[in-house]
């Protein structure tokens, strides 16, 4: 995830934390879900990067699909 996306992630988490309408449980659950999505995004990006390194053809196919 780019540093720009990481900054957005932190802003979202801060906004959730400052929310006056969410309960503590809702805040905690929301942050957990965001962190889970972040980990999944990172894992997917790592997988795509490693897969693209197998061959130039695979890299071109992944790029054509918009995955890298």
RABELLIN-V227513 format. One record per backbone hydrogen bond with DSSP energy under -0.5 kcal/mol. NH is the residue of the N-H (numbers start at 1). CO is the residue of the C=O. If there is no record, write none. Layout:
nh=NH co=CO
nh=NH co=CO
This chain:
nh=6 co=2
nh=7 co=3
nh=8 co=4
nh=9 co=5
nh=10 co=6
nh=11 co=7
nh=12 co=8
nh=13 co=9
nh=14 co=10
nh=15 co=11
nh=16 co=12
nh=17 co=13
nh=18 co=14
nh=19 co=15
nh=19 co=16
nh=27 co=23
nh=28 co=24
nh=29 co=25
nh=30 co=26
nh=31 co=27
nh=32 co=28
nh=33 co=29
nh=34 co=30
nh=35 co=31
nh=36 co=32
nh=37 co=33
nh=38 co=34
nh=39 co=35
nh=40 co=36
nh=41 co=37
nh=42 co=38
nh=43 co=39
nh=44 co=40
nh=45 co=41
nh=46 co=42
nh=47 co=43
nh=48 co=44
nh=49 co=45
nh=50 co=46
nh=51 co=47
nh=52 co=48
nh=53 co=49
nh=54 co=51
nh=59 co=55
nh=60 co=56
nh=61 co=57
nh=62 co=58
nh=63 co=59
nh=64 co=60
nh=65 co=61
nh=66 co=63
nh=67 co=62
nh=68 co=62
